[in-house]
Every structure is written in structure tokens, then in C-alpha cells.
């Protein structure tokens, strides 16, 4: 029996339905029944249980497999699903891939999983592979390999693809499962795969993703297109959009709005988990955009203001340098250009975190000019001993060297990390004096772990910094860059004012915790010459 579906998937679908299309209730029911009949969950609290579709999943599956063209083939050829993490989209995508492989009536079906890299693409495939292994019906009809599931009778297969675009030309895809589209560095893989379905009668491109932050990306292009199709601005019957997101102007701390973006809230997404993530964002401003993007599905900028200054201020306290004499510590050195602020921070471990001793230098002749430009009291800071002016109109690196050597006589400096990009003859001079200098590159690999550790220290009031006003000014200025995977690093380009003290602090912390990315001073650039 064929009849029209009385409504599409709530407000996320276009409301206007062309009369040429019809709804196949039998096909829709068959697709929905496929999940609990043949598939079982493989992970989490539902592991081993039949895959009973949640309401939003069932409506989506019905929409995909129920709506037909006059010739009986599927109406929808491209599906874009944007929903926050933990809502079960990967398991759903795995089930749809298996539906296309085993039960779509397509001879020689080629189904592929793709993503920004093979590891990401393997996540959906592995979920599907686990489901096949748990099903006597499916496993008896197929062979499962490390990166492929093959159904010999229909000459069909489901495979994982790498991100190497040049090897993807010539595919004859029946189904494409594109995971976490927001992580795609460019549109090349998307274009190659979505044009590989042209020879099939009813192909399906199924893209799933959380919101991203790059509005020059293929994901934003698809997001924007989905919004326009959903709202009727563009008439594209082949395209089925489904977006769950909290409105940008909503109060993201309000529990009432969380369910708007999380259709599986209370099932695969726990209230306590979202609440914990929200509390973390409240305590750590640098995490706000991450929470909004990953939990509320809001597109955010890649940068966010970072440290909670209220928590920072409460971590001030009083430092007695004499009590640190002879104590082991780790240093971070951020050398400026010859006319700017340079910073050196020593970190001393304590039971609840670290003590930070900060040192700053500026050229004396430029100090008044810098004070007018930066609108901060350099002269007062110098008078009170928080900044040391060096003679002349450029930084005196010999002065800094002697200061660091003197500090090494007072404290047990284990290592001094530095940014190799700004390395000068000062590094060579310190090496010649027997100081253990370690390069710390300024990429995500080196800076993410100590940056996140600093967030925790500030939030837990575990950093005793003595209320140094220069370091506090740097803390107030810091903006972090964030990549698609949630890695962060302080950004001098994005920050509007000086952040040298915080960069030096993060570098010191990278050495104190044994962070990745350190290496021999000679790696990558050879020996500096005087």
C-alpha cells in the first residue's frame, strides 16, 4: 500500500511536498524493521541489545527509504545530518551502510566510508563490522575483513577509504558514508566521491557531522545549503537536511535548550555529561566555543577568549622566593623581537600545582612609547620590579643571559624550553654555559597538553603566580586557536595585545609535565652561529 506521509521530519525538513513524489509505507517499514531485526548495538550501555531506532532516527530512516519518485526509486539522494556528539549518529550511519549493502536490492553495490583520514572513516565501518559479527543472518551471508565487508552473492562490498583523493577516481559508488564532514581540509575528496554515484539508479550520499568553525569549508557550504533547502529558499527534492542546533542567541547555560540540539538526550547522551561540560565551559572561558560547538551544535569561531580572570585572580597569593632557593624548577623562555616584551617563567612544583616566578624585559628607550601604544603602566611596573628595562632601544640579550644564569645559581633549573622560531644567539650562549635548553615548537602537538593543563590549574586555583600584574595582563589578552579536533594553542596573531608571559608559562609547563614536542635544540635548524 502506498500513501503519503502526513508530515516530514518535524521542523528540520522542508514542508512543501511535490505531488510527483509518493510515500512507500511498505519500504519505510521494511527499512525501520531492518535495524532491530538484524542489528545489535556493540558499545556502551545498549551493547548487545537490538538496534531500536530512536524517534528522530526512525523518522529519518523513513524519510530516506520511504519517499519515492514516480519510477519507484528513492527521492532523496543526498542526506546531510548535523547533530552533536554522543547522539548515536555513527551507529545510525553504520546501520544505513549495512542497509545499502544487504537490503537495498542493488546488484554489485559499492558502499564506502570516508572522512578526513582513514582512522576517522574506520569508526563507522568498525561499528558496522561489529554489528555484522553479532548477526548470524548477516555474517552467514558475508565475509568480514579488516577494511571490507563482502557479500559474494550480490557481488557487493562495503569498504573504508583513505583520504588520498587521486586514488578515488573511477569508483562506482552506490552509497557514500561521509563522517565528520567539518574536519575536511578542502572539498576535493567530497567532490570526487559525490560525483562517483552517477551511474547508479538510486545512490545515497549520507553525510554526518557536528558543527564546525571554518566558514570557508565544504562543511559550511553544505550546512548553508541545508538551511536554505530546509527553509524553502532552494528547491532541491533530492537533498534531505536534518540539523539539530541551539539558536545562536539562546542562553547556552540553560538546561531547557540542550534538548533542542540533542535529540538523544536521556538515552545515548546523558544529562549529567552535558551539565558537566557546561560547568567546565562556565569555569574555563576558552572551552565555551568547544562546548557550544560539540554539545549544542553551534558554528563558532576558531578562536575563543581563554582564561577565567576571576579564577586567575584567586590564584594570586604571596610568593616568598627565598623559600624556593635550591628547589627544582622548569623554565619557559619567549624571546620577543628586539623592540618588544620578552618573558621568562620558572615553574616550581608544589602539592596542589605550581608556583610561577615571572620575569619580563623591555628596551628602556622604547618603554614610554610602548606605554602609550599598549595603554598599560610599563613605568610603574618597572618601578615596582615586575619589568626590568634593558639599556638602549633594543632588547639586550646579554642582560637576559646573565639574569638567567644568576637564577640558575639560585634555583635548580632542570630545563628551559624555548620557541625555536625565535631562537637567537642567546640560546647558543646559554648552551655554552651548560644550561639545558629544549626546543618547544609552537604547533598543536606541542602546545595542546600544557595549554589544557594550564586551564585546569587556573580553574582549580592550582597556579600560584603572586599576582604579577604583567603576567595577569598577558592572561587577560590571550586568545587560543582551536583545530577541528579540539586541540588548542595560544595565538599571538589572534590576540590583540601582548601574551608573551603566558606563552612562556605554557612552554615551561610543557617541560614540567614532560609534554610532547620537545626535542634537541639542533633539530630542524642546526647550530646557531654567533
C-alpha positions as CSV (number, residue, x, y, z in Angstrom):
1,X,0.0,0.0,0.0
2,X,1.3,3.4,-1.0
3,X,0.2,6.6,0.7
4,X,1.6,10.0,1.6
5,X,3.4,10.5,4.8
6,X,1.4,13.1,6.7
7,X,4.4,15.0,7.8
8,X,8.1,15.0,7.3
9,X,10.7,15.0,10.0
10,X,9.4,17.9,12.1
11,X,10.8,21.4,11.5
12,X,14.1,20.1,10.1
13,X,12.6,19.1,6.8
14,X,11.0,21.1,4.0
15,X,7.3,21.3,4.4
16,X,6.3,21.5,0.7
17,X,6.0,18.1,-0.9
18,X,5.6,17.9,-4.7
19,X,2.7,15.7,-5.9
20,X,5.1,13.8,-8.2
21,X,6.6,12.1,-5.2
22,X,4.8,9.4,-3.1
23,X,5.5,7.7,0.1
24,X,6.0,3.9,0.2
25,X,4.9,2.8,3.6
26,X,6.0,-0.8,3.0
27,X,9.5,0.3,2.1
28,X,9.7,2.6,5.0
29,X,8.5,-0.1,7.5
30,X,10.9,-2.5,5.9
31,X,13.9,-0.2,6.4
32,X,12.9,0.5,10.0
33,X,12.5,-3.2,10.8
34,X,15.9,-4.0,9.4
35,X,17.6,-2.3,12.4
36,X,16.2,-4.3,15.3
37,X,15.8,-7.5,13.3
38,X,19.4,-7.7,12.1
39,X,21.5,-5.2,14.1
40,X,22.6,-5.1,17.7
41,X,24.5,-2.3,19.4
42,X,28.1,-3.0,20.0
43,X,29.1,-0.4,22.6
44,X,28.0,1.5,25.6
45,X,25.0,0.9,27.8
46,X,23.0,-0.7,25.0
47,X,25.7,-3.2,23.9
48,X,24.2,-6.5,22.8
49,X,20.6,-5.1,22.6
50,X,18.7,-4.9,19.3
51,X,19.1,-1.6,17.5
52,X,15.7,0.0,18.2
53,X,15.7,3.3,16.4
54,X,15.1,6.4,18.5
55,X,12.2,8.7,17.3
56,X,14.4,11.1,15.4
57,X,16.3,8.2,13.8
58,X,13.2,6.4,12.8
59,X,11.7,9.5,11.1
60,X,15.0,10.0,9.2
61,X,15.1,6.4,8.1
62,X,11.5,6.5,7.0
63,X,12.2,9.7,5.1
64,X,15.2,8.3,3.3
65,X,13.8,4.9,2.3
66,X,10.1,5.8,2.1
67,X,9.9,8.7,-0.2
68,X,9.9,7.6,-3.9
69,X,10.0,9.1,-7.3
70,X,7.3,8.2,-9.9
71,X,9.6,5.4,-11.2
72,X,9.8,3.9,-7.7
73,X,13.4,4.8,-7.0
74,X,14.4,6.9,-4.0
75,X,13.6,10.5,-3.9
76,X,16.4,11.6,-1.7
77,X,20.0,11.0,-3.0
78,X,21.9,13.3,-0.6
79,X,21.3,13.4,3.2
80,X,23.0,15.9,5.5
81,X,22.8,15.2,9.2
82,X,24.2,17.7,11.6
83,X,23.9,16.7,15.3
84,X,26.2,17.0,18.4
85,X,28.5,14.3,19.6
86,X,27.2,11.2,21.5
87,X,23.7,11.3,19.8
88,X,24.3,8.0,18.1
89,X,24.9,9.3,14.6
90,X,27.8,6.9,13.9
91,X,25.8,3.9,14.9
92,X,22.9,5.1,12.7
93,X,25.3,5.7,9.8
94,X,26.7,2.1,10.2
95,X,23.2,0.7,10.1
96,X,22.3,2.7,6.9
97,X,25.6,1.4,5.3
98,X,24.5,-2.1,6.1
99,X,21.0,-1.5,4.8
100,X,22.5,-0.3,1.5
101,X,24.8,-3.3,1.4
102,X,22.5,-6.1,2.3
103,X,18.9,-5.0,1.7
104,X,18.7,-2.3,-1.0
105,X,18.3,-4.6,-3.9
106,X,21.3,-3.1,-5.7
107,X,23.5,-5.7,-7.6
108,X,27.2,-5.1,-7.2
109,X,26.6,-2.4,-4.6
110,X,29.7,-0.5,-3.6
111,X,29.4,1.3,-0.3
112,X,32.2,3.4,1.1
113,X,33.1,5.1,4.4
114,X,35.1,8.3,4.1
115,X,36.4,11.0,6.3
116,X,39.3,13.3,6.7
117,X,41.6,10.3,7.4
118,X,41.3,6.6,7.3
119,X,41.2,6.3,11.1
120,X,38.1,8.5,11.3
121,X,36.5,6.7,8.4
122,X,37.1,3.4,10.2
123,X,34.9,4.4,13.1
124,X,31.6,3.9,11.3
125,X,32.9,0.9,9.4
126,X,34.0,-0.8,12.7
127,X,30.6,-0.2,14.2
128,X,29.1,-1.9,11.1
129,X,31.6,-4.7,11.2
130,X,30.8,-5.4,14.9
131,X,27.1,-5.5,14.0
132,X,27.7,-8.0,11.3
133,X,29.7,-10.2,13.6
134,X,26.8,-10.1,16.1
135,X,24.3,-11.2,13.5
136,X,24.1,-14.8,12.4
137,X,22.0,-13.8,9.4
138,X,24.4,-11.1,8.1
139,X,27.6,-12.9,9.0
140,X,26.4,-16.1,7.2
141,X,25.8,-14.1,4.0
142,X,29.1,-12.1,4.0
143,X,32.8,-12.2,4.7
144,X,34.3,-9.6,7.1
145,X,37.8,-8.3,6.6
146,X,39.8,-5.6,8.3
147,X,38.7,-2.9,6.0
148,X,35.9,-4.5,4.0
149,X,32.7,-6.5,4.2
150,X,32.0,-8.5,1.1
151,X,28.6,-10.1,0.1
152,X,29.6,-12.6,-2.7
153,X,26.1,-13.5,-3.8
154,X,25.2,-9.9,-4.8
155,X,28.9,-9.0,-5.6
156,X,28.6,-6.1,-3.2
157,X,31.0,-4.6,-0.8
158,X,31.4,-2.0,2.0
159,X,34.9,-0.6,2.3
160,X,36.9,2.0,4.2
161,X,38.6,4.7,2.1
162,X,41.7,6.7,2.8
163,X,41.8,10.4,2.2
164,X,44.1,10.1,-0.8
165,X,42.0,11.8,-3.5
166,X,43.9,10.7,-6.5
167,X,43.1,7.1,-5.9
168,X,39.4,7.6,-5.7
169,X,38.7,8.4,-9.4
170,X,36.9,5.6,-11.1
171,X,34.7,4.5,-8.2
172,X,31.1,3.4,-9.0
173,X,29.6,4.1,-5.6
174,X,26.1,3.1,-4.6
175,X,26.5,4.5,-1.1
176,X,28.9,7.0,0.5
177,X,29.0,7.5,4.3
178,X,30.9,10.7,4.9
179,X,31.8,11.0,8.6
180,X,32.6,14.3,10.4
181,X,32.5,16.5,7.3
182,X,33.6,19.5,9.3
183,X,37.1,18.0,9.5
184,X,37.7,18.0,5.8
185,X,40.6,20.3,4.9
186,X,39.2,21.1,1.4
187,X,36.5,20.0,-0.9
188,X,38.5,17.6,-3.2
189,X,37.5,14.3,-1.5
190,X,33.9,15.4,-1.2
191,X,33.7,16.3,-4.9
192,X,35.4,13.1,-6.1
193,X,33.1,10.9,-4.0
194,X,29.8,12.6,-4.6
195,X,30.4,12.5,-8.3
196,X,31.2,8.8,-8.3
197,X,27.5,7.8,-7.9
198,X,26.3,9.0,-11.3
199,X,25.9,5.5,-12.8
200,X,23.6,4.2,-10.1
201,X,19.8,4.3,-10.2
202,X,19.2,5.4,-6.6
203,X,22.6,6.2,-4.9
204,X,22.8,7.7,-1.4
205,X,25.4,10.1,-0.1
206,X,24.9,10.2,3.7
207,X,27.0,12.9,5.4
208,X,27.1,13.2,9.2
209,X,28.9,15.8,11.2
210,X,28.9,18.0,14.2
211,X,29.1,21.8,13.7
212,X,32.5,23.2,12.7
213,X,34.2,26.6,12.9
214,X,35.6,27.2,9.4
215,X,33.1,29.1,7.3
216,X,35.3,28.7,4.3
217,X,34.9,24.9,4.3
218,X,33.0,22.4,2.3
219,X,31.1,21.5,5.5
220,X,29.9,25.1,5.9
221,X,28.9,25.1,2.3
222,X,26.7,22.0,2.8
223,X,25.4,23.4,6.1
224,X,24.4,26.7,4.4
225,X,22.8,24.7,1.6
226,X,20.9,22.5,4.0
227,X,19.5,25.6,5.8
228,X,18.3,27.0,2.5
229,X,16.7,23.7,1.4
230,X,15.1,23.3,4.9
231,X,13.7,26.8,4.8
232,X,12.4,26.5,1.2
233,X,14.8,29.1,-0.2
234,X,16.3,26.4,-2.5
235,X,14.0,23.8,-4.1
236,X,16.1,20.6,-4.2
237,X,13.9,17.4,-3.8
238,X,17.0,15.2,-3.8
239,X,18.5,16.8,-0.8
240,X,17.3,15.8,2.7
241,X,18.6,18.1,5.5
242,X,18.4,17.4,9.2
243,X,20.0,19.8,11.6
244,X,19.7,19.9,15.4
245,X,21.2,23.0,16.9
246,X,20.5,25.5,19.7
247,X,19.9,29.0,18.3
248,X,22.9,31.3,18.4
249,X,21.1,33.8,20.6
250,X,19.9,31.3,23.2
251,X,21.4,31.1,26.7
252,X,23.7,28.1,26.3
253,X,23.8,27.5,30.1
254,X,20.0,26.9,30.2
255,X,19.3,23.2,30.6
256,X,16.0,23.7,28.7
257,X,17.7,24.4,25.4
258,X,20.0,21.4,25.5
259,X,17.4,19.0,24.2
260,X,16.9,21.2,21.1
261,X,20.3,20.2,19.9
262,X,20.5,16.7,21.4
263,X,17.6,14.5,20.2
264,X,19.1,11.5,22.1
265,X,19.3,13.4,25.4
266,X,18.5,11.0,28.2
267,X,19.4,8.0,26.0
268,X,22.8,8.0,24.3
269,X,23.5,11.5,25.7
270,X,23.3,11.8,29.5
271,X,22.1,14.9,31.2
272,X,24.9,14.7,33.7
273,X,27.5,14.6,30.9
274,X,26.2,17.8,29.2
275,X,25.8,19.5,32.6
276,X,29.4,18.7,33.4
277,X,30.6,20.0,30.1
278,X,28.6,23.2,30.6
279,X,30.1,23.7,34.0
280,X,33.6,23.3,32.5
281,X,32.8,26.0,30.0
282,X,31.5,28.3,32.7
283,X,34.7,27.9,34.6
284,X,37.0,28.0,31.6
285,X,36.1,30.7,29.0
286,X,38.4,29.1,26.5
287,X,36.2,26.0,26.5
288,X,32.9,27.9,25.8
289,X,33.2,27.6,22.0
290,X,34.1,24.0,22.2
291,X,31.0,23.3,24.4
292,X,28.7,25.3,22.1
293,X,30.1,23.5,19.0
294,X,30.3,19.9,20.2
295,X,27.3,19.8,22.6
296,X,24.9,22.4,21.2
297,X,25.9,22.1,17.5
298,X,26.5,25.9,17.1
299,X,29.0,27.0,14.5
300,X,31.6,29.1,16.3
301,X,34.8,30.9,15.5
302,X,38.0,29.0,15.7
303,X,39.3,31.4,18.4
304,X,37.9,32.0,21.9
305,X,39.0,34.1,24.8
306,X,40.7,31.8,27.1
307,X,41.4,32.1,30.8
308,X,38.9,32.9,33.6
309,X,40.3,36.0,35.1
310,X,38.2,35.7,38.3
311,X,39.8,32.3,38.9
312,X,43.2,33.7,37.8
313,X,42.9,36.5,40.4
314,X,42.0,34.0,43.2
315,X,45.3,32.1,42.4
316,X,47.4,35.2,43.2
317,X,48.6,34.6,46.7
318,X,52.0,35.5,48.0
319,X,55.3,34.1,46.8
320,X,58.4,34.1,49.0
321,X,61.3,33.5,46.6
322,X,63.7,32.6,49.5
323,X,61.6,29.5,50.2
324,X,62.2,28.3,46.6
325,X,66.0,28.5,46.8
326,X,67.6,25.3,45.8
327,X,64.2,23.8,44.6
328,X,63.9,22.1,41.2
329,X,62.0,24.0,38.5
330,X,61.4,24.2,34.8
331,X,61.7,27.3,32.6
332,X,59.9,28.8,29.6
333,X,61.5,31.5,27.5
334,X,59.6,33.6,25.0
335,X,62.0,35.9,23.2
336,X,60.4,38.9,21.5
337,X,61.6,40.8,18.6
338,X,64.3,43.2,19.5
339,X,61.9,46.0,20.4
340,X,59.1,44.1,22.3
341,X,58.4,42.4,25.5
342,X,60.4,39.3,26.4
343,X,59.4,36.8,29.1
344,X,60.9,34.1,31.2
345,X,58.8,32.0,33.6
346,X,60.1,29.4,36.2
347,X,57.7,26.8,37.4
348,X,58.2,25.1,40.8
349,X,56.1,22.0,41.6
350,X,54.0,22.0,44.8
351,X,51.4,19.7,46.2
352,X,48.5,21.5,44.7
353,X,50.0,22.6,41.4
354,X,52.9,25.0,40.6
355,X,54.5,28.3,41.8
356,X,55.3,30.6,38.9
357,X,58.1,33.2,39.1
358,X,57.9,35.6,36.1
359,X,60.5,37.9,34.6
360,X,59.9,40.4,31.9
361,X,62.2,42.7,29.9
362,X,61.7,45.7,27.5
363,X,64.1,48.1,25.9
364,X,64.3,51.1,28.2
365,X,64.3,53.7,25.5
366,X,61.1,52.3,24.0
367,X,59.2,51.9,27.2
368,X,57.4,55.3,27.1
369,X,56.4,54.7,23.5
370,X,55.2,51.2,24.4
371,X,53.2,52.6,27.3
372,X,51.3,54.9,25.0
373,X,50.7,52.2,22.4
374,X,49.7,49.4,24.8
375,X,48.0,51.6,27.3
376,X,49.5,49.8,30.3
377,X,51.8,51.3,33.0
378,X,55.2,50.0,32.0
379,X,56.9,52.6,34.0
380,X,55.0,51.7,37.2
381,X,55.7,48.0,36.6
382,X,59.4,48.8,36.2
383,X,59.4,50.8,39.3
384,X,57.8,48.0,41.3
385,X,60.2,45.4,39.9
386,X,57.8,43.5,37.7
387,X,59.6,44.5,34.5
388,X,63.4,45.1,34.0
389,X,64.2,47.7,31.4
390,X,67.4,46.9,29.4
391,X,69.6,49.6,28.2
392,X,69.1,51.0,24.7
393,X,66.3,50.8,22.2
394,X,66.6,47.1,21.5
395,X,66.5,44.1,23.9
396,X,69.9,43.4,25.5
397,X,70.1,39.6,25.2
398,X,73.4,39.6,27.2
399,X,71.5,41.2,30.1
400,X,68.8,38.4,29.9
401,X,71.5,35.7,29.6
402,X,73.2,37.0,32.8
403,X,69.9,37.1,34.6
404,X,69.0,33.5,33.6
405,X,72.5,32.3,34.7
406,X,72.0,34.1,38.1
407,X,68.6,32.4,38.5
408,X,70.3,29.1,37.7
409,X,72.7,29.7,40.6
410,X,69.7,30.3,43.0
411,X,67.3,27.6,41.8
412,X,67.8,24.1,40.3
413,X,66.6,24.7,36.8
414,X,66.1,21.3,35.1
415,X,65.3,22.5,31.6
416,X,64.5,25.7,29.8
417,X,62.0,25.4,26.9
418,X,62.1,27.9,24.1
419,X,60.4,28.6,20.8
420,X,62.9,27.6,18.1
421,X,61.4,30.0,15.6
422,X,62.5,33.0,17.7
423,X,65.8,31.4,18.8
424,X,68.8,33.9,18.9
425,X,72.4,33.7,19.8
426,X,71.2,33.8,23.4
427,X,70.2,30.1,23.1
428,X,73.7,29.3,22.0
429,X,75.3,31.3,24.8
430,X,73.2,29.5,27.4
431,X,74.1,26.2,25.9
432,X,77.7,27.1,26.1
433,X,77.2,27.8,29.8
434,X,75.8,24.3,30.4
435,X,72.1,25.3,30.5
436,X,69.8,22.5,29.3
437,X,67.8,24.2,26.5
438,X,65.0,22.3,24.8
439,X,63.1,23.5,21.7
440,X,59.3,23.6,22.1
441,X,57.6,24.0,18.8
442,X,54.5,26.2,18.8
443,X,52.1,23.8,17.0
444,X,49.1,22.0,18.4
445,X,51.1,18.8,19.0
446,X,53.5,20.6,21.4
447,X,51.2,23.2,23.0
448,X,47.8,21.4,23.5
449,X,48.7,19.3,26.5
450,X,50.3,22.2,28.5
451,X,47.7,24.6,27.4
452,X,44.9,22.4,28.7
453,X,46.9,21.7,31.9
454,X,47.1,25.5,32.4
455,X,43.3,25.7,32.0
456,X,42.9,23.1,34.8
457,X,45.5,24.8,37.0
458,X,43.7,28.2,36.7
459,X,40.3,26.7,37.2
460,X,41.4,24.7,40.3
461,X,43.4,27.7,41.7
462,X,46.4,25.5,41.5
463,X,48.8,28.1,40.0
464,X,50.4,30.4,42.5
465,X,51.6,33.4,40.4
466,X,51.9,36.1,43.1
467,X,49.6,38.5,41.4
468,X,52.2,39.6,38.9
469,X,50.4,42.4,37.0
470,X,52.3,41.9,33.8
471,X,51.5,38.2,33.7
472,X,47.9,39.0,34.5
473,X,47.8,41.4,31.6
474,X,49.1,38.7,29.3
475,X,46.5,36.3,30.7
476,X,43.7,38.8,30.0
477,X,44.9,39.2,26.4
478,X,45.2,35.5,25.4
479,X,43.1,34.1,22.7
480,X,43.5,30.5,21.7
481,X,43.3,28.9,18.3
482,X,41.5,25.6,18.1
483,X,41.5,23.0,15.4
484,X,38.7,20.6,14.4
485,X,39.8,18.0,16.9
486,X,39.6,20.4,19.9
487,X,43.4,21.0,20.2
488,X,44.3,24.4,21.3
489,X,47.3,26.8,21.5
490,X,47.8,30.4,22.4
491,X,47.7,32.6,19.4
492,X,49.8,35.7,19.1
493,X,48.1,36.5,15.7
494,X,44.6,36.3,17.2
495,X,45.4,38.0,20.5
496,X,45.1,41.8,20.4
497,X,47.7,42.6,23.0
498,X,50.9,41.0,24.3
499,X,50.7,37.4,25.6
500,X,54.4,36.6,25.9
501,X,54.2,35.8,29.6
502,X,51.5,33.2,29.0
503,X,53.4,31.7,26.1
504,X,56.5,31.4,28.3
505,X,54.3,29.9,31.1
506,X,52.8,27.2,28.7
507,X,56.3,26.4,27.4
508,X,57.6,26.0,31.0
509,X,54.6,23.8,31.7
510,X,55.3,21.6,28.7
511,X,58.7,20.8,30.1
512,X,57.4,20.4,33.7
513,X,54.8,17.8,32.6
514,X,57.1,16.2,30.0
515,X,54.9,17.4,27.2
516,X,55.3,16.2,23.6
517,X,57.0,18.3,21.0
518,X,60.2,19.0,22.8
519,X,63.4,17.9,21.2
520,X,67.1,18.6,20.7
521,X,67.9,22.2,20.2
522,X,69.6,21.2,17.0
523,X,66.6,19.6,15.4
524,X,65.3,21.3,12.3
525,X,67.7,24.2,12.2
526,X,71.2,23.1,13.0
527,X,73.7,25.0,15.2
528,X,73.2,28.7,15.6
529,X,76.3,30.8,14.9
530,X,77.4,34.0,16.7
